[in-house]
Every structure is written in C-alpha cells, then in structure tokens.
C-alpha cells in the first residue's frame, strides 16, 4: 500500500486572471496533477 495522500480542492476566485495565476503556480510547483477551471455565474 502506498503512503501517498490525495485530495480534491474546490475553490472560487473573483477574476479569471486570479484563477490562472493559481493554476500556473500550482502546476509549476508540482502541487497538482490536474486542474480544471469553469466559469460560474451567480
């Protein structure tokens, strides 16, 4: 059995640009394997 941990994180941002910065940071630091962004209207 593996000692690796996994989790799913859901979050929102106030601007698409902020979401893109978060995506770039997480991927460049190898803190995420897959990121999906979706527009939301409320």
N, C-alpha and C positions, 0 to 999 in steps of 0.2 A: 504494500500500500504506500502511496506517495505522501510526503509531508507538505505538499504544496497546498496553498489556500486559494480559493476563488471567491469572487463576489460580483454582484451586479449592482451598479450605481445608476440611479436616475436623478437628473438634476435639470434645472432650467436656468437660463440667463436672460438678461434684459435686452441683449442685442446679439444678432448673429455673429458679429465680429468677435464678441467675447467668447462665444462658443468655439469659434475657430481657433482662437488663441489657446483655449483649454485643450482642444484636440491636439494641436501641434505640440504643446508642452508634454502631455501625457504620452504621446507616441514617441517623441524624441528621447524621453527618459525611460522608455520601455516599461512603462507602468500600466499599459493597456495593450491588449492584443487586437481588439476590435472596438470601434466607436461608430455609433450611428447618430446622426443629427436629423431632427424633424422639426419643421415649422409648426407652431401652435398658435391658435387664435383663441382668445377668451374674452 
